[in-house]
Amino acid sequence: MAKRCDICGKGPVVGRTISHAHNVSARRFEPNLQSVRALVNGAARRLRVCTRCLRSGRVTKASRATRAA
């Protein structure tokens, strides 16, 4: 499964880990994705959303009452 935010498209970024002895190795910075039930076009869908989108209010969470209605 792709590690991409369904809202903003944020994905992995490559970088370097540098030790105290200055040994350099490649690493990946992964986005903090959360699986969330969100309202999309009036229907509840499960999305993988980064925490930045959740905190900024770009996602409207779907409650359990929405599913029953």
N, C-alpha and C positions, 0 to 999 in steps of 0.2 A: 504494500500500500504506500502511495506517495506521501511524503512528509511535507505537505503543503496545506496552508490555511485555505479553507473554502471561501473566505470572505476577501482577504487582502492578497492572497497568493504568496505570502511569506514562506520561504523554504530554507533548506540547509545552506550554510555558508562555509567555505573552507578557510582555514587559518593555520597557524603554527603554534605548537606547544614548545616553549623554551625553558629548559631546566636551569637550575642554578649553575651547573657546569657548562651551560650554553649548548647542550645537546638539543638539536632541533628536529622535530618530527611533525608530520602533517596531522591535522585533526579536523573534525566537522563540528560546527556549532548548529545544533538542532533547534528548531522552533519549539516552544512549549505549547503543544497542541492538546486540546481537551475535546472529548466527544460530548456534544451538547444537543439536546432536542430544542430546535429553534423554529420560529414561525417563518416560513418562506411562501409568499403569495397566499397567505391565509391558511396554509396547511402546515402541520408539524412535520419536520424532517430532521434526521440525525445528521449533524455536520461535524467536521473536525475543524475547530476554530482555535486560533492562537489566543493567548491570554490578553494580549494587547487589544484585540478586537472586542473581547468580552468586557474588559475594564472600561473601554471608551464608549460602550453602548451601541456599537454597530450591529449587535445581535440582539434580537428580541427573543428571550427564552420562552418556550412553550410550557405551560403548566400541565399537570395531570388532568385538570378539569377541561382543558382544551381538547384533549384526546377523546373524552367521553361525550362531548357535545357534538 
